[in-house]
Amino acid sequence: MTKRPLRPFIRVLSILIACLLISTVASANIELFKHSPVPGGIAVVPLAMSGDTKPTVSFNKKTVAVMQRGNDWVAVVGIPLSTKAGDHSLAVTRGDISRDIMFSVRPHEYAEQRIKIKNKRKVDPLPFDMDRINAEKARVAEVRTIHTDGALERPFVWPVKGIISSPFGLRRFFNDKPRRPHGGIDIAANEGVPIVAPADGVVVETGDYFFNGNCVFIEHGSGLITFYAHMSRIDVAIGDKVTAGEMIGAIGATGRVTGPHLHWSVGLNGTWIDPMLFVAE
């Protein structure tokens, strides 16, 4: 805790290091991004632009990944779980040209999950807990804006082997009180089982969070971020470059949990999307 005041400096330094390291990664394999235009999914949107100059694209004022498919530019959009079905627009800019490009989001219903938590503070935090929680939310919001020039080259490997105990998108109730939908998947495994990085990237945040326990964030380029929570230990530090399959920590039961497991989230343009869209079938 005595090192907390150094965090802003360390975070800025780690982002600079991440930009330098990931910028050497080869072009993305656009086919790895599965078009699944539902809340919590991905929309792969052709921009009707070609050539060498990369356009800038945003959705809900957040920077969107733009990649090439052949000679054409394509936007890869993470769709928030809160997005309503229907038509939505991307803001596209290249040089003096600015225009909106429409894409459609299909409806999708997620199941409901009710969980009993023994530690009532993890459901109804005390006032002084909220100071910590709000500070952690601000750190996560900052991490989710990181967007380097690297890109994904191959499907994710699984960060841990185990049973998926809670899928993505569940509408959750803790002690019968509604909370945010499940922004990742839970993989049940014994405490101490190693957790590995699913792809090459740079560690951009670690910490002991009120709800998430010991956790790690990795940026893989183009704003693609993975998040690991409830770990028993963390084996990496901010600024570390990791490769696919490299150990980053171990399964634990820290934070708000009912037992040992890994909560694994995948983020794109600042929103959590279904990790199953990125793993090899």
Summary of the structure (lengths in Angstrom):
residues: 281
radius of gyration: 18.7
end to end distance: 41.7
largest distance: 57.6
contacts: 914
relative contact order: 0.19
helix: 16%
strand: 40%
